[in-house]
Amino acid sequence: MRALRNSRFAPADRGVGGPGRRGLLLALVVAVAQAAACAAPVPAEWTLEVEQLGSIGADPVGAETAFFQPTALGIDGAGRLHVLDAGNNRVQIFNSEGSFVASRGQPGQGPGDLAAPEDMWVAPDGEIVVADAGNRRIARFGASGAPLQGTPLDFIPIGVVGNADRLFVLRLPSATMIFGPEDHPLVYSLDRDGVELESFVAPEQQRVGILYFLANTHRIAADPEGGFALSDTHVHGRVRRFDRTGFELGVFGLLYKADALAPLGRLPELVNEDSLTSVARTSLDVRWDAAQNLFWVLAGYVDRLADGTWVQGNEVYRYAPNGEYRGTVPLPRPARRIAPAADGTLWVLDVEGVVYRYRLRDPDVVP
């Protein structure tokens, strides 16, 4: 299997321009202000309530559920949950009720081995495709669990999604604190056998390495048109949709209380009422839900209670493919990844490495 090479890419939307010379904080504040100024009017909030159905990885913990730094969730066509247990270099599989089924992977560099994996895509038939970051490759396990031929890469993969005949691999943007960025594309397309087809999505240019890194770090999800979607994890509050050739189909902004600087330690005095109600500027995860025809976006927020207390947390925002807002899901605990299931439930990986299953309920709809 040939290694992927950095190749040419098509121009793409570069979003907000480069920073000035006043440091990281000022540059990000300016970017946030520009995004808010362009925000669409905020519609009335539509809140969905959650009911916890169960959890995996909480006490008591056995060998199968002793997760260490899990990084991704996936669901196959049978409704089985897959947890990428990155710290243990394995994928743990559970049925829809949370009972352990099987394990894939082990530490190492050979077939069936993993090293600090970052993300995975689970095909409907149960094939598992892993962004094996530590080994700089795409690792694969067949539906039976047998290791399949992997694809070596010359970059660090941090995301992967797929469809019936394509895989889309998201690369870690290469830049240091001081030295400037590379001009390599951010997404690579492979066939299902791992052979490189093309690459696309130009990185946003920045003058300083750390700003380049922040502006070009994304989450990747499948798209209903057979391509992929990218959500920004810093700076911009948007989801961009692309077809299988890398052509940008459209972009929609994220609404409500998310805040780009909250994960970086934003101080309450830098937050005002406008920034809390205008546009979300960061996303921790994005998923396409074919069963409900929705994008789910996990975001962080800051908010001020009636007594003046500032709080931080996570919410999930739902959007139709055209960007129409379809409801907010407030989460009872901080989270890092999500996986909507075909039965309407939502799996959530929290920051402690525990996976929770929730049922959603619309309080405005009579059962």
C-alpha positions as CSV (number, residue, x, y, z in Angstrom):
1,M,0.0,0.0,0.0
2,R,1.6,3.3,-1.0
3,A,2.1,6.1,1.4
4,L,0.1,9.3,0.9
5,R,2.0,12.4,-0.2
6,N,1.2,16.0,0.3
7,S,-0.3,17.2,-3.0
8,R,-2.0,20.1,-4.6
9,F,-5.4,21.4,-3.4
10,A,-8.2,23.6,-4.6
11,P,-8.8,27.0,-3.1
12,A,-11.3,27.2,-0.3
13,D,-12.9,29.8,1.9
14,R,-10.3,31.3,4.2
15,G,-12.6,32.9,6.6
16,V,-11.4,35.6,8.9
17,G,-8.0,37.1,8.0
18,G,-4.7,37.0,9.7
19,P,-3.9,38.6,13.1
20,G,-2.2,41.8,14.0
21,R,0.8,42.1,16.2
22,R,-0.7,42.4,19.7
23,G,-0.5,38.7,20.7
24,L,-2.6,35.6,20.7
25,L,-5.4,36.9,23.0
26,L,-6.0,40.1,21.0
27,A,-6.0,38.3,17.7
28,L,-8.6,35.8,18.9
29,V,-10.8,38.5,20.4
30,V,-10.7,40.4,17.1
31,A,-11.7,37.2,15.2
32,V,-14.5,36.5,17.7
33,A,-15.8,40.1,17.3
34,Q,-15.7,39.8,13.5
35,A,-17.6,36.5,13.6
36,A,-20.3,38.0,15.9
37,A,-20.7,41.1,13.7
38,C,-21.7,38.8,10.8
39,A,-24.0,36.5,12.8
40,A,-27.6,36.0,11.7
41,P,-30.4,36.9,14.1
42,V,-30.8,34.4,16.9
43,P,-34.0,32.4,16.7
44,A,-36.0,31.4,19.8
45,E,-34.2,28.7,21.6
46,W,-35.7,25.2,21.4
47,T,-34.5,23.1,24.3
48,L,-34.6,19.3,24.5
49,E,-34.5,17.6,27.9
50,V,-32.3,14.6,28.6
51,E,-32.9,11.5,30.7
52,Q,-30.0,9.3,31.6
53,L,-30.5,5.6,30.6
54,G,-27.1,4.2,31.6
55,S,-23.4,4.6,31.5
56,I,-20.2,2.7,30.6
57,G,-16.9,3.2,32.5
58,A,-18.3,4.5,35.8
59,D,-18.0,2.5,39.0
60,P,-17.8,-0.5,39.2
61,V,-15.1,-0.6,36.5
62,G,-13.9,-3.9,35.0
63,A,-11.1,-4.7,32.5
64,E,-13.5,-4.1,29.6
65,T,-14.6,-0.7,30.8
66,A,-11.5,0.7,32.4
67,F,-11.0,3.4,29.7
68,F,-7.9,5.5,29.7
69,Q,-8.2,8.7,27.7
70,P,-10.9,7.6,25.2
71,T,-11.0,9.9,22.2
72,A,-14.0,8.9,19.9
73,L,-17.3,7.1,19.7
74,G,-18.9,5.3,16.8
75,I,-22.1,3.2,16.1
76,D,-22.4,0.5,13.5
77,G,-25.6,-0.6,11.6
78,A,-26.6,-3.0,14.4
79,G,-26.6,-0.2,16.9
80,R,-23.5,-1.3,18.7
81,L,-21.4,1.4,20.4
82,H,-17.7,1.5,19.7
83,V,-15.4,3.4,22.1
84,L,-11.9,4.3,20.9
85,D,-9.9,3.7,24.1
86,A,-6.9,5.6,23.0
87,G,-4.8,5.4,26.2
88,N,-5.1,1.6,26.0
89,N,-4.8,1.4,22.2
90,R,-7.9,-0.5,21.6
91,V,-11.5,-0.3,20.5
92,Q,-14.2,-1.6,22.9
93,I,-17.5,-2.7,21.5
94,F,-20.8,-2.7,23.4
95,N,-24.4,-3.5,22.5
96,S,-27.1,-0.9,22.5
97,E,-27.7,-1.5,26.2
98,G,-24.1,-1.0,27.2
99,S,-23.1,-4.7,27.6
100,F,-19.5,-5.6,26.5
101,V,-19.3,-7.5,23.2
102,A,-15.7,-7.5,21.9
103,S,-12.4,-5.7,21.8
104,R,-10.1,-4.8,18.8
105,G,-6.5,-3.7,18.8
106,Q,-3.5,-3.6,21.1
107,P,-0.4,-1.5,21.6
108,G,2.2,-1.8,18.9
109,Q,3.1,-1.0,15.3
110,G,2.1,-4.2,13.5
111,P,-1.2,-5.3,11.9
112,G,-4.0,-4.9,14.4
113,D,-1.9,-2.7,16.6
114,L,-2.6,0.9,17.5
115,A,-0.5,3.8,18.9
116,A,-2.2,6.9,20.4
117,P,-5.2,6.7,18.0
118,E,-7.2,10.0,17.6
119,D,-10.4,9.2,15.8
120,M,-12.4,6.4,14.1
121,W,-15.2,5.8,11.7
122,V,-17.4,2.7,12.1
123,A,-19.0,1.5,8.8
124,P,-22.6,0.2,8.9
125,D,-21.3,-3.4,8.3
126,G,-19.0,-3.1,11.4
127,E,-15.7,-2.4,9.7
128,I,-13.6,-0.1,11.9
129,V,-11.3,2.6,10.4
130,V,-8.9,4.3,12.8
131,A,-6.9,7.4,12.5
132,D,-3.8,5.8,14.1
133,A,-1.9,9.0,14.9
134,G,1.0,7.5,16.7
135,N,1.8,5.2,13.8
136,R,0.9,7.8,11.2
137,R,-1.4,5.5,9.3
138,I,-5.0,4.5,8.8
139,A,-5.6,1.2,10.5
140,R,-8.6,-1.0,9.7
141,F,-10.4,-3.9,11.3
142,G,-12.9,-6.0,9.3
143,A,-16.4,-6.7,10.5
144,S,-15.2,-10.1,11.9
145,G,-12.5,-8.2,13.9
146,A,-9.6,-9.4,11.7
147,P,-7.0,-6.7,10.9
148,L,-7.1,-5.4,7.3
149,Q,-4.3,-3.7,5.3
150,G,-3.6,-0.3,6.6
151,T,-2.5,2.9,4.8
152,P,0.8,4.6,5.8
153,L,0.7,8.4,5.8
154,D,3.4,11.1,5.9
155,F,1.3,13.3,8.2
156,I,-0.5,12.8,11.6
157,P,-4.2,11.9,11.1
158,I,-6.6,13.3,13.6
159,G,-9.9,12.5,12.0
160,V,-11.5,10.0,9.6
161,V,-15.0,9.4,8.2
162,G,-16.3,7.5,5.2
163,N,-19.1,6.2,3.1
164,A,-19.7,3.2,0.7
165,D,-16.6,3.9,-1.4
166,R,-14.6,6.7,0.1
167,L,-12.6,7.6,3.2
168,F,-11.8,11.2,4.2
169,V,-8.8,11.7,6.4
170,L,-8.2,14.9,8.4
171,R,-4.6,15.9,9.0
172,L,-3.1,17.7,12.0
173,P,-2.1,21.1,10.8
174,S,1.7,21.5,11.0
175,A,3.0,24.6,12.7
176,T,5.1,25.5,15.7
177,M,4.7,28.4,18.1
178,I,7.1,30.6,16.2
179,F,7.6,29.2,12.7
180,G,5.0,29.7,10.1
181,P,2.6,27.1,8.6
182,E,2.8,24.7,5.7
183,D,0.5,25.0,2.7
184,H,-0.5,21.3,2.5
185,P,-4.2,20.5,2.2
186,L,-6.2,19.5,5.3
187,V,-8.3,16.6,4.0
188,Y,-7.2,13.5,2.0
189,S,-9.5,11.2,0.1
190,L,-8.9,7.5,-0.2
191,D,-10.8,4.6,-1.7
192,R,-12.1,1.9,0.7
193,D,-8.9,-0.1,0.1
194,G,-6.8,2.9,1.3
195,V,-5.4,4.1,-2.1
196,E,-5.0,7.9,-2.3
197,L,-7.4,9.6,-4.7
198,E,-7.0,13.3,-4.1
199,S,-6.7,16.0,-1.5
200,F,-8.4,19.3,-0.8
201,V,-9.4,22.1,1.6
202,A,-6.8,24.9,1.7
203,P,-5.6,25.9,5.2
204,E,-6.4,29.4,6.4
205,Q,-3.2,31.4,6.4
206,Q,-1.9,33.1,9.5
207,R,1.4,34.8,10.2
208,V,2.1,33.0,13.5
209,G,2.4,29.3,13.9
210,I,0.1,28.9,16.9
211,L,-2.7,31.0,15.2
212,Y,-2.3,28.9,12.1
213,F,-2.8,25.8,14.2
214,L,-5.9,27.2,16.0
215,A,-7.5,28.4,12.8
216,N,-7.0,25.1,11.0
217,T,-7.9,22.5,13.7
218,H,-11.2,20.9,13.0
219,R,-13.5,18.0,13.6
220,I,-14.7,16.0,10.6
221,A,-18.1,14.3,10.0
222,A,-19.8,12.5,7.1
223,D,-22.1,14.6,4.9
224,P,-25.4,13.6,3.4
225,E,-24.2,14.4,-0.1
226,G,-21.5,11.7,0.1
227,G,-18.7,14.1,1.1
228,F,-17.6,15.4,4.5
229,A,-18.3,18.3,6.9
230,L,-15.7,20.3,8.9
231,S,-16.4,22.2,12.1
232,D,-13.9,24.6,13.6
233,T,-12.6,23.7,17.1
234,H,-11.3,27.3,17.7
235,V,-11.8,30.8,16.3
236,H,-14.7,30.4,13.8
237,G,-18.2,29.3,14.7
238,R,-19.2,27.4,11.6
239,V,-19.7,24.1,9.9
240,R,-18.6,23.8,6.3
241,R,-20.0,21.1,4.0
242,F,-18.1,19.6,1.1
243,D,-19.0,17.1,-1.6
244,R,-16.8,14.1,-2.5
245,T,-14.6,16.2,-4.8
246,G,-13.8,18.8,-2.2
247,F,-16.2,21.4,-3.6
248,E,-17.7,23.5,-0.8
249,L,-21.5,23.0,-0.8
250,G,-22.2,25.6,1.9
251,V,-21.5,26.9,5.4
252,F,-23.7,27.6,8.3
253,G,-22.9,29.4,11.6
254,L,-23.4,28.0,15.0
255,L,-25.8,29.9,17.3
256,Y,-26.1,30.5,21.1
257,K,-23.7,30.6,24.0
258,A,-20.6,28.8,22.9
259,D,-17.3,30.7,23.3
260,A,-14.0,30.2,21.5
261,L,-11.9,31.4,24.4
262,A,-13.6,29.5,27.2
263,P,-11.4,26.4,26.7
264,L,-8.3,28.7,26.7
265,G,-9.3,30.3,30.0
266,R,-11.4,33.3,28.9
267,L,-12.0,35.6,31.8
268,P,-15.6,36.5,32.7
269,E,-14.9,40.3,32.3
270,L,-14.2,39.7,28.6
271,V,-17.7,38.3,28.1
272,N,-20.7,40.4,27.6
273,E,-24.4,39.8,26.9
274,D,-23.9,40.2,23.2
275,S,-21.2,37.5,23.0
276,L,-23.4,35.1,25.0
277,T,-26.4,35.4,22.6
278,S,-24.9,35.9,19.2
279,V,-22.8,33.1,17.7
280,A,-21.1,30.0,18.9
281,R,-17.4,30.1,18.1
282,T,-16.1,26.6,18.9
283,S,-17.2,23.0,18.5
284,L,-15.8,20.0,20.2
285,D,-17.4,17.5,17.9
286,V,-19.7,17.3,14.9
287,R,-21.7,14.3,13.7
288,W,-24.1,13.6,10.9
289,D,-27.3,11.6,11.9
290,A,-28.8,10.0,8.8
291,A,-31.7,8.6,10.7
292,Q,-33.0,12.1,11.7
293,N,-31.3,14.0,8.8
294,L,-29.5,16.3,11.2
295,F,-26.0,17.5,12.1
296,W,-25.2,17.4,15.8
297,V,-22.6,19.9,17.1
298,L,-21.1,19.6,20.6
299,A,-20.0,23.1,21.8
300,G,-18.9,24.7,25.0
301,Y,-20.6,27.8,26.5
302,V,-20.3,30.4,29.2
303,D,-23.3,31.9,30.8
304,R,-24.2,34.2,33.7
305,L,-26.9,33.1,36.2
306,A,-29.4,35.4,37.8
307,D,-27.2,35.9,40.9
308,G,-24.3,37.0,38.7
309,T,-22.4,33.7,38.9
310,W,-20.5,32.7,35.7
311,V,-20.8,29.1,34.6
312,Q,-19.3,26.9,31.9
313,G,-20.7,23.8,30.3
314,N,-21.6,21.9,27.2
315,E,-24.6,21.9,24.9
316,V,-25.4,20.0,21.7
317,Y,-26.9,22.0,18.9
318,R,-28.8,20.4,16.0
319,Y,-29.0,21.6,12.5
320,A,-30.7,20.6,9.2
321,P,-28.4,20.2,6.2
322,N,-29.4,23.7,5.1
323,G,-28.2,25.2,8.4
324,E,-31.7,25.5,10.0
325,Y,-31.5,25.3,13.7
326,R,-33.3,22.2,15.1
327,G,-32.9,22.4,18.9
328,T,-30.5,22.6,21.8
329,V,-29.6,19.7,24.1
330,P,-28.1,20.9,27.5
331,L,-25.8,18.3,28.9
332,P,-25.6,17.7,32.7
333,R,-21.8,17.2,32.6
334,P,-18.8,18.4,30.6
335,A,-18.3,16.4,27.4
336,R,-15.8,15.9,24.6
337,R,-17.5,13.6,22.0
338,I,-21.0,12.5,21.0
339,A,-22.7,9.8,18.9
340,P,-26.4,10.0,18.0
341,A,-28.0,6.5,17.6
342,A,-30.6,5.5,15.1
343,D,-33.1,4.7,17.9
344,G,-33.0,8.4,18.9
345,T,-30.8,8.1,21.9
346,L,-27.5,10.0,22.3
347,W,-24.2,8.6,23.6
348,V,-21.9,11.2,25.2
349,L,-18.3,10.8,26.2
350,D,-17.5,13.0,29.2
351,V,-14.2,14.6,30.2
352,E,-13.7,11.9,32.9
353,G,-13.7,9.1,30.3
354,V,-17.2,7.8,31.1
355,V,-19.7,7.2,28.3
356,Y,-23.4,8.1,29.1
357,R,-26.5,7.1,27.2
358,Y,-29.4,9.6,27.1
359,R,-32.9,9.7,25.9
360,L,-34.1,13.0,24.5
361,R,-37.5,14.6,25.1
362,D,-39.0,17.7,23.6
363,P,-41.0,19.3,26.4
364,D,-43.2,21.1,23.8
365,V,-44.4,17.8,22.2
366,V,-47.1,15.8,23.9
367,P,-46.2,12.0,23.9
